């Protein structure tokens, strides 16, 4: 424990962490610092302190050689806790069993496994506090990194400590960014000198001592290791001075010199131990026997304090392992891996045997490639797509036959893309296309290249590759061709004004494909018509395509509901839900274009519900922001914010643009100027940076809403004019509505009249939204004697369509018009209703506008505190779900929280609302 010297502040922080965990809270901490600074020793000390009180400790560490094994570290961490698995909901139990290879089943989604691990930790901590220690986080496999980071962000009140140790100076663990951090630096000078004195070979001049401390930066491992084996005279010259390389490299070189001085059998023993990542003692000795190395080879390594051998094998420091590994020649590494492959039981651990066998290969080796391919299949079956991709990439490199190499390269690219890691895909696809690919695989390679482009360059850059892929599929698989072309339309829609040619290219390509009557084919025909013939001609086609998805969603919902009783049906529903994700965006775009809010709400509600019921949680980053926008238009802003808060927990790149658009709109509706502008500007920056013209248009519409609410009509005109500069699918009607109101109030009647003409075309869709928007425009631009009739017609339309926000705004406009007609009594009635509705929905700017108008009529109105929170957003979410009868486990699954955290928040809800049971929550919330 010598390295704990001088760590009083850090030890105090760890003691505070333990106290909080024992008091019922959860804590997450990342201990970071360079190699040798004492991170592992602090974790050791924390484990000792934890053992002195109630609770249990589990521990795992990343290993550089194990980064290609899916869930490797996570499984070691969770293995001692699996006795609590039966307490989890069945779908979570199944996900964890499949991920850990304990049973067969459909590949689980990462988020579902994360939720299961969160529940497992919470159940284990229900008996006594749980301390989870994860060392060398920089070497965790991708799935373990992602899942543990997810869990770390969701822990709250479970009595769980999750502590990572992460080495700096290497590629940072992006998943851990933003978590609480305890950064370790070198020891203070006095402590560093005291530690150095313990290892110096004899008297050393004070100036030399100070130089050693300075050169090591107070790094404890460097202070202990670099002087080793050097005389006082040698130490006088330091460790190489300026330009000698990073401290970590010099420490590793010191270990390497010590290894090189050992007997050859001892060096071979260390090498086999270095390439065996688990530290399995019996396996090590079996491999050594195959190499003809006996137990006597261990003594010199142990005497040199480089390794500890027993049932488990542990190097003194990871730098010893890397020194041994990097110092070995290629033949020695192949021999070590070969011995381990032969010693590994293929029946018990086929994946590790395949991995060692591959690294033992001298050149192309088909049997090794076949074994790796089977290992990749097993990884994919467990949901380990990134691990499968790396294994397939290695299998392709070992393939002697060009055809097999091409096929495996193609499979590796597909697995990387499925894992959300697009960077390696282009090179793998280039390698695949060099080999003989049949026409179907050539088309698949084109589709994957297009998908990689869409993941890295959303918008116009993705359109051409997708259309080229669709062309390749045209004769081979017409349905796949239509689906790919529809994806190209989606990219073109997002490109918007920043890629105006994209829609034309997609429409031309769609016309060359065989028509189809499935939903994708119907959407393709409708979007091509919208592009070439205009919205009015396309409206019936869009309505038919949207109707086909609504009918399909009903079938999915039925299957998901049946799946609660029969797991097989639930799995099938999950597959259908995943396939339907490609249709969700065009369905929402069609609903927005038509002004069909009810279908918009229905499609997104079922998509979210099906994702939760079947565990296909990858749907949520797309579905939740789309649903939030629909809820906002319906006037259910609190629910909309809840959806976005939930979406943040499962954020992926795919959902980022949709979330930015949704937050900009919700901020505008809320009407707090500075916060709203910050959200809008964030969306504008993203749109410009990535060429997403649709996001730019959505931000312009949100800016127009904000300024119309605040009564800043010239600014609203400028924003709305930007919104109508380009005809964006699903946005041009909304932008025209904002422009009519802004222009009419800003004294620009000609501009308002032109916007009204665009709304007249939109009204051909015949939906309550479109007809109501035209009625408002007619009231603002038409004959004054007809204005009231138009306003009341708009109120009827918006009421029929469930458009709460637009109904409140139309009532406000009517009240303002009545006041200007000196009909004060009637004006008060409408303005009072508008004020109450806007305040109840949280439309602060519109509520304030109504309040000012009421004051102008002579009515005294107190300034209402709109939506003043008694509860935090998360507490409000939990309260609403509890009030509607959801048990804690369901609430936790929906919000990605453990049931214990839900219970803890509910206690706070009860206290804040002054209630004592769930039955009272609904009334208390209604009375806020």
N, C-alpha and C positions, 0 to 999 in steps of 0.2 A: 504493500500500500504506500510505498515511498512517494509515488508520483502525486499523491493527494496533497503533498506538501504545498502550502501556499494557496490552497483552494477554498479558503474559508467562505468567501462570498458564494461560490458555486455550491458548496455543500449546504449552506443555509437555504439556497433556493430549492435544492432537492428536498430538504427537510420540510420546507413550506409546502411543496407539492404533495408530499406524503400526508401531511396534516389535512390538507384540503380534500384529498381522496378519501381519507378515513372519516371526514365529516360529511361525505355523501356527494361531493362534487367530482367531476372528471377533469383531468388536466392532460394537455398534450404539449410536448416540448421537443424541440430539435436541438441537440447538443452538437455544435459544429466547431470545427477547427482543423488545422493541418495534421498530417500524420505524425503520431508520436506525442501529441500535445496532452494526452491523458483522457480522451473521451471514454474509451473502454473502461478505464480504471474508475471513472466517475459512475459509469453504469454498474460496475462491480460493487462499488460502495452503496449505491442506491439499492441494489439487490440485498445486500447485508442489512441495511437499515430496514427494508421492507420485511425481512424475515424476522425481525425483532418484535413485530406487532402482528395484529390479526391480518389475515389475507394470504394471497398466494402470488407468486411471481412466475411468469413465463417469459422465455427468451429465445430469440433467433437472431441470426446474422446473415447478411448478404455475403455471397462468395463470388469472386470474379469469374470463376470457372463454371458457375451455376446459373449465370444470367439467362441462359437459353432454356431453362426448365420452368414451365409455367407453374405458378403458385408455390415454388419450392420453399421460400422462406416463410410464406404465409402458412403453409401446411405445418411446418415445424412449430410455428408459434401457436397455432390453434390445436395441435394434436392433444395436448394435455387437457383441453377444455371440451373435447367432443362428447364427454359424458352428459353435457347439457344440451346436446343437439336435439333431443326429443322434445324439448320445451319450445322450440321454434315453430312457426307456422309451417305446414307441410310443404308449401312451394319453396320456402327458404331451406328447409331440411334437404329437399331433393337437390337444390342448386349446389349446396355445399358438398353433399355426398358425390355428386357428379364431378365437381371441380377438383376434388381431392382424389378422384379415382376409386371411391369406395363403392360406387354403384354405377350402372349404366343409365342413360337418359339423354334427353335433348341437351345440347350445349347451353349452359347457363349464361345469361348476360352478366357483364361485369357489375352493373349496379345491383343486380339481384344478389350476387355473391357478396358484394359489399354490405348490403342490408342484412344478409344472414350473419356475416362476421360481426357486425355491430350488435345484433341480437344475441349472438353467442357470448360476446364479451359482457353484455348486460346481464345475461342469465348467470354467468359464472360469478359476477360481482354481486349478485343478489344475496349470496351467502356471506361473503366477506370481500373487502376491497381487492381489486385485481391490478397488478403492475405488469405491463407488457413492455419489454425492452427489446429494441431492434438495433443491433450494431451494424456498422458498415452499410448504411442505407444506400450509399452510392453504388453498391453492387447488387441491390435487389433486382430480381427479375421484374419485368414490366408489369405483369398482373399484380404481383405483391405490392409494388410501389403504388399503383393506382388505387387498389382496394384499401390499403392501410391509410393512404392520404385521405380517401373518401371518409373512412371511419373516423379519422382524426378530426375532420371538420364537422362531424355530426355528434360526437360525444358531448355530453352536457351534464347530466346528473345521475350517472350510473356507478359512481365510485370506481372509475377506471383511470389509471395513468397509462398513457402511451408515450414512450420516450424513445426517440430516434437518436442515433449517433451518426453524423454525416461528415465525411472528410471534405475539406475545402482543397482547392488547388487542382481538382479534377472537374469534369463536367458536372454542374449542379443538378440535383434531383428536382426537376421543375415541379413535380407533383407536390413537394413539400414547401414550396415557396408560399410565404404568407403565414405559415404556422408560427406560433411563439418560438423564439430562438434564444438559446443560451450560447453565446460565442466564447470559445476558449482561446485565450492568447497564451504567450509564453509566461513563465513564472517571473515574478518581480526579481530584481537583481539580487537582493539579499537571499531570497529562497533559492534562486538558481545557483548562487555560490555555495550555499549549504549543501545542495544536492551534488554539485560537482565535487566537493571535498570528499564525498564518500567513495568516489571511484578513481581519484587521481592516484597515480602509481607512487608518488612521493612528493616531497616539497616542490612547489611550483611558484615562480615569481608572481606577485599580485597582478602585475601588468599582463602576464600571460593568461592568468585566470580570468581577468576582465575581458580579454580578447576572445577567449573561448565562449564566455557567456554572451558576448555581443554577436559572435558568429553563429551561435545556435539560436539566438533570439529567445533564450530561456526555454527552449523546447525540452521537456523532460527526457524523452527518449534519446534525443541527440546528445544531451549532457551525459547520459549514462553510457551510450554506445560509442560515440566517436572517440573518446579518449582510450577506449579499450585496446590493449595491445601496443600502446605507444609509450615510449619512454618520456621522461621529463624533457630531454633535449629535443625529441621529435615534436612534442607539444608546443615548444617555443616557436615553431614555425607555423602554428595554426593548422587549419584543415583545408587549406587550399586557397583561402583568401577570396578576393573579389573575382567573379567570373568562374568560380569553380562549379557552378550549377546549383540548382535548387537544393535546399537543405534535405528534403525528402530523398533526392537522388543520392546525396552524399551518405546518408544513413544507410540506404539500401546497398550502396557500394561497400560500406563497411561490413554489412552482413555477408555480402558476396565474398569478400576476402576471407572471412572466417569459414564460410562453406568450402571455398577452394582449398583451404588448408586441411580439410578432413580426408580420411581414407576414401577410396573410390566407392566401396560398398556403402559407406555412410552417405556419401553424396547421392548415390542411387536411391537409397532409402528416403532421403529428404525429397527427391524429385517425385517419387511415386506418391508420397504424402501430399506434395504440393498440387498435383494434378487430380487428386481425389478430393472433391470439394466438401464432402459430408463429414469427413473426419471419422470414418468407420474403421476402428482398430482391427477387428478380425479380417475385414476385407483387405486392409493394407498388408497384414502378415501373409495372407494367402497369395497375394500378388508377388510379394517379395520371395516367397518360396519358389514360385514359378521362375523367378529370375535367379534362383540359386543363392539368395542372400539370407543369412541367418540372423537370429536375435542379437548376436554380438555386435552387429553393425550399428545398433541404436545407441550404445554407450557413449561414443564420442560426441554425437549430436546433443544428447542430453547433458553431457558434461559441459558442453559449450553454451548451454542455456538457450538453444535455438528451438527446441521442440519438447513437448511433453507427451509421452506415449503411454497408452493404457487402453481401456475399452473405447475411449474416444481419443482422437489425436488433435493436439492444439499447438500451433506455432506460437512462439513467444510474442510475435507481432505480425500482422499481415505483410509488413515489408520483408520479413524473412521468407514468407511464401513467394512473394513476387521476385525476390533476389534469386531464390533457387530456380524458379520457373524461367526467368529471363536469362539466367546464366547457363542454362542447359543448351546442348546442341540438338539439332533436329532428330538425329538418330536416337539420342537418349530419351527425348520426349515420346517418340513413336514406341520405343520399347516399354516405357512406363505405361502408356495408354494401352498397349497391347496386353500387358500382363493384367492390368485392371479389367480389360474387356473379358479376358479368359476367366478371371476370378469371379466376375459378377454373375449372379444367378439370373439367367435370361428369363426364367419363369417369374421370378419375384420382382426384378427391376429391368425390364427389357429396354426402357428408354435410356437408362444410364449405360447399359452395355453397348447399345447402338452408338451412343455419343463417343465412348472410349474407342470403339472399333473404328469409327470414322476418323478420329484423330490419330489412330495408329496406321492408317493407310499411307502408303508411300506415293501412290498416284491414283489414277482412276480405278475405282473398285465398285463394281456393280452390286455385289452382295451387301457391301457397307451402305451403298446408296439405297438399296431396297429396305434395309433395316431402318435407316433414317426416315424413309417415306412412311413406313408403318408407325414409327414414333410420332411423326407429324400428324398422322390420322388420329392417334390417341390424344394428342394435345388438342386438336380441333374438337374432338368429341367432348373434351372437358372445358371448352370455351377458351383455350389458350392460343388465340390466333397469332399473336406476336411470336410466341415460342415456336409454333408450327412453321411460321414463315422463315425464321432463322434456320431451323432444321432442314426445311426444304431447299433453302439456298445452298446449304452445305451439301445436301444430296445432289443437287444439280452440278456442283463443282466436281463431285466424285463420279459422275456418270460418264462412262466411256463411250456410250452411244449418243450421237447428236440428237436423235429423236427423243431419247429419254431425258437428255439434258434440257431440251427445249420444253418438254412437257412439265418437268419439275420446276424450271425457272418460271413458267407461266403460273403454276400453282403457288409458288412462293410469292410472286407479285400479288396474286389475288388475296393471299392470307395477310400480307402486309397492309393492303388497302382495307380489308375487313377489320384489322386491328386499329385503323386510324393512323397508320404510319406510312404516308405516301412517298417519302423521300427515296427509299430503295427501289420503288416499283419501275421507274423508267429504264434503269440499267438492266434490271431483270427481264423486262419486256423486250429490250433490244437484243439480249442474249437469246431469248426464246424465238424471236423472229429470224435469227440467223440459222436456226435448226429447221428441219422439215416439220412444218405444222400443217395439219389438214385444214380445209377451208373453215370449218366450224371453230377450230382453235385460233385461226388467224383473225376471225371476226371477234372472238372473245378477247384476244390480245388488244385489238383496237378499242373494244369497249373498256377494258381495264385502263388503257392509256388515257382514254377520255375521262374516266372516273378519277384518275390521279390528277389530271389537269383541273377537273372541277373542284377537287379538294384543296388544291394549292392556288388556283387562280379563278375563283368564283366569278361569274359574270361572262362577258363576251369571250374571254380566253378559253372557256370550256365549251363554247358552242360548236366550233368547227370540229374538234376531236370527237364530240358526241355524234355529230351528223355523219362523219366518216365511218364511225362504228356502226351507225344505223344502216348506212349503205351496204356495209359488208354483210349484215344480217338479212338484208332484204329478201333474198331468195332462199337462204338457209333456214331462217326462223322469222317469219314475218311478224309474229307477236313480239319477239324480242326487239325487232327493228322499230316497231311502233313505240315500245316502252322507252327505248334509247332516244328516239326522236322527241318523245314527250319530255325527257330529261333535258334535251337541248333547248326546248321551248322554255322550260323553267329557268335555265341559265340565262336565256335571252331576256326573259321577263325581268330578272334581277339586274341585268345589265342596263336595261331601260335607256335613258338618254345618253349614257356613256357607251352604248353599243347599239345604235339604232338599226344597224343592218342585221343584227342577230335574228330578229323576228322574221324578217324577209327570208333569210337563209333557211330558217327552220320551216317556214310555210312552204317554200319551194321543195324542200326535202320531203315534207309530209305528203305533198301531192304526188310524189313519185313512188310512194309505198303502197302496197296492197291495202285497201281499207279493211277495218275491223270493227266488229260490233261490241267488243268487250269495252269496259270503261276507258282503258288507255286509248283505244281506237276512237271512241266517241269524243274524248277530250282533244285528241289530235285534230280531228276534223273541225271541231268547234274553234280551236285556237287558230288554225290556219284560216278559217273563214273570218274570224275577228281581225286578223292581221290584214287580209286582202280585201275584205268587203265591208268591214266596219262593225261596230258594236250592235247596231240594230239588226243586221242580218244574222249575226252570230248568236243573238240572245236565245232563240229557241233551241239551238244546238247545245249551247252551254247549259241550259236548263235540263235538257235530256241527259247530258253527261253527268251533271250533278245528281240528278235523280237516280242514275244507275249506281252511283257510289253510296247514296243514302240507303238504297235497298241492300247493297252488299254489306254495309255497316250493320244493318239489322241482323243479317245472317251471322256476322262475326260476333255481335253481342250475344246472340243466342247460343253460339258455340262456347263462348267464354263462360256464360252462366252455367251451361251444362257441365263445363269442365271443373266446376267446383266439386261436383260429385264424382267425376271420372277423369283421372289425370291425363289419359290419352287424348280425350277431347280437348282438354285445356291446352295441351301441346299443339294440337292441330290449330286451335284458335290463335295461338301465338304465331304460328307460321303464317296464317292468313293476315294477322295484324301487321307483321313485318312486311309482307308483300304489299299491303295496303298503304304503307308509309309513302311509297312513290306516288300514290294518288291523293294523298292528303293535301299537299300544297296546291295542285291544280283545282281540287274541289273547293278549297277555301278561296282561291282566286276567282273561281266561277261564282261562288256565292257573293263575294264582295262586288264583283262586276255587275251582277244582276241586282244587287241590293236585297238579297235573300238572307236576312239575319237569322231566321229560324233554322234554316238548313245549315248555316255556318255553325251555330251553337250545337246543333244535333250531331254533325259530323265530328266536330272536335271533342264533344263530350264522350262520344262513343270511342273515339281513338284513345283518349286518355284512360277511360274506364277499362277498355280492353287491354291496354298496356299494363295496367296495374293488376288486372285479374290473371293475366297469363305470364307475367314476369318479363315481357318484352319492353323493358324500360328505356331502350334506346329510342323509342318513339317519342318520349316525353320532351326532349330538348326542342323538337320541332312543334309538337302539338300544344304544349303549354303556352308559349307566346301567342300562337294563333288563336287559342281559346281566350287568352287574356284580352286581346283586341275586341273579340266579339262580345265578351262580357262588358267591356268598357262602353261600347256603343249601346248595349242594353241598359246602361245605367248602374251596373253591378260592379262599381269600381273597387270596392273592398275585396270582393272575390277575385277580381282581375289582378290586383296587387298580390294576393295570395298565390295565384298561379305563377306569377313571375318569381316570387320568392322561392317557390318549390322548384321552378325551372333552374334557378341559380345553382341549386344543389346538384343538379345533374347536367350542368352546362357542358356542351361540347362545341367545337367549332361550327358544326352544322347549324346550331341554333343561335349563334351569336347575332347575326344580322336581324333575324326575326325578333329576338329579344330587344335589341336596340330600338327597332321600330316601335315595338309595343311600349317600352318604357317612355319613349318620347311622347307618344299619344297620351298615356296615362298621366304623365307629368303635366301635359298641356291641359287636360281636362281638370286636373286638380287645381291648376291656376295659380300656384305660387311662382311668381315670375322668375326669380333667380334660379331656384332649383330646376324649374322646368327648362329654362334656357340651357342649363348645363347638360341636361339629358338630350335635348334637341341637338346641341352642338356636337355632342359625342357621336350621335347618329350621322350627322353631316360629315364629320371627319372620316368616319369609317366608310361612308359612301364614296367620298372623293378618293380616299387612299386605295380602295380595292375596286374601284370602277363599278360600284353597285348603284346605278341610277335610280332604281326603285327605292332604295333606302334614302337617297337624297330627296326624292319626291315625298316619301312618307314624312320625313323631317320637315319639309316645307308645309305640308298639310297640318302637322302638329303645331308648327309655329303660327300658322294662320288661326287655328283654334285658340291658341293661347291669347293672341292679341285681340281676337274678336271678343273673348271673354273679358279681357281687361279694358276693352273699349278703345284700344289703340288701333283705330281702323286704317290709317295709312300704312302702318307696319303690317297689318293683316292683309291689305291689298298686295303689298310687295311679296309677301310670302305665298299667298294663294296664286299670284301670277306665275311665280316660279313653279308651283305645283302643276299648273295646267300647260306649261311649256311643251311637255311631252305627254302623249296619251299613254299613261301607265295603266295596265290591266288592273281593275279593281280599285283604282285610286282617282281616276279622272273625274268621276261623278262626285266624289267627296270634295275634291279640290274645287270643282265648279260651285258647289254649294257654299263653301266658305267664301269664295270670291264674290258671289252674288251679295251676301250679307255685308261683307267688308266694303265693296264698291258702292252699294246703295247708301250705306251710312257715312262713307267718306266723300259723298257728293260726286260720284263718277257714274252717272246713270247709263251712259253708253257702254261702259265696261260691264256693268251689271247686266245689261240687256244681252250682250254677247254671251255671257256666262249662262244666262237663262236659256238661250237657244241650245247650248250644249246639254243642259239638263232636260230639255224637251226631247232630245234624241234618246237620252238615257231612260226617260220615262216609258219608252217603248217596251222595256222589259216587263212593265206591268206589276212590279213589286211594290209593297207599301212604302219602302224606303225611297225608291226612285220617284213614285207618284207624290209622296209627301214633300220631297225636296223640290219638285217642280211647283207644287202648290205654294210653298214658302217663297220661291223665286217670283211667282206671279203676284203674290201679295206685295213684295218689295219693289217690283218693277212695273206692275200693271196699274190699271185705273184705281184711284183711291176708293171709289164707291164699292169696288169688289174685294178690297183687301181683307175685310173681316171674314168674308165667305171663304177666301183662299186659306187664311190662317186656320179657320176651324176645320176645313177639309184636311189640312196638313196634320192637325192634332188627331183627327180620326185615323188617318193613314199610319202615322207613327205609333199610335196606340195599338192598331191592328198588328203591326209588325214587331211589337215588343221593343221599340227603339226609345228607351226611356230618356236618354240624354237629348236626343233630337226633339222629343215631345216637350221636355222642359224648356229647351231653347226656343221652340216655336211659341210656347205660351208666353215666354218672356218678351218675344218680339210683338206678340199680340197686345200684351199689356202696355208696352212702350207706345205702340201705335194708338191705342185707346186713350192714353194720357195726352198724347199730342192732339187728339181730337176733342180734348176737354171733356171726355166721358170718364170722370175721375172715379166714380163709384164702381163702374164695370172694370176700369183699369186696376183698381185695388184688388178686386177679386182675382183677376188673372195673375197680377204680379205677386200677390200673396201665395198663390198656388205654385207659381214658378219658383219663388224664393224657397218655399218649404221643400219642393222636390229637389232643387239644385243642392240645397244644404244637406238633405238626407243622403243624396248620392255622393257628396264630397266634391261637388263642382264649386270650388271656393270663389273663383273669379266671377262666374255667372251668378252665384248667389249674392255676391256683393253688388253686382250690377243691378240685380232685381231690388236689393235693399235700397240702393240710391234712388231708383225710380219710385219706390214706395214713399220714401221721404219727400220726394218732389210732389206727390199727391196729397201731402199733408198728414200721412199716417206715421205714427211713431213706431219705429222698428228697432228692437235691440239687435246689436251685431251678434249673430249666432256664431259660436265657435264650431266651425264646420268639421265634423269628423274628428273632434279632439279625442285623442286616444287615451282611454283608460288602460288599455292593454297594449302590450307590444304587438307588432305584426304577427309574430309566431304564436303568442298567446291567443290572439284573436282567431287565427286559423284553427288552433286546437279547440277553442271554445265553440266555434261554429260546428265543427265536426262532432264534438261531444254532444252538443245540443240536438243534433239530428240522429242520435242513437248509435254512433260508431263506437265500438269498444277501443280500448287503448292500443291493442295490437294492430287494428286496422288503421287507426290514426297514425301510428308510428310508421307503418308500411307506406302510407300515402305521403307522409312528410319526410321520410327517410330519417326517422328518429327511433330510438329504442322505446319500448313501452314504459320503462322506468322514467325516462325523460318526459314523456307525455304525462305521466302521473304527477311528476314534480311540477310541471307547468300548470296542470289543472288545479293543484293546491293553491298556486299563486292566483289563478283566475278566480277561484272561489273567494279568496280573501279580498281581491280588488273589487269584485262585483257584489260582495256581501251576500253570497248564496251558500247553501250547504249541500246542494245536490245538482246533478246534471239536469234534472227536470226544470230547475229554476233558471238555467242559463239563458234560454231563448228569450224569456220575458225580460231578463236583466239587460240583454243586448239590445232588445227592441226599445227599451226605455232610455238608452244612452243618448 
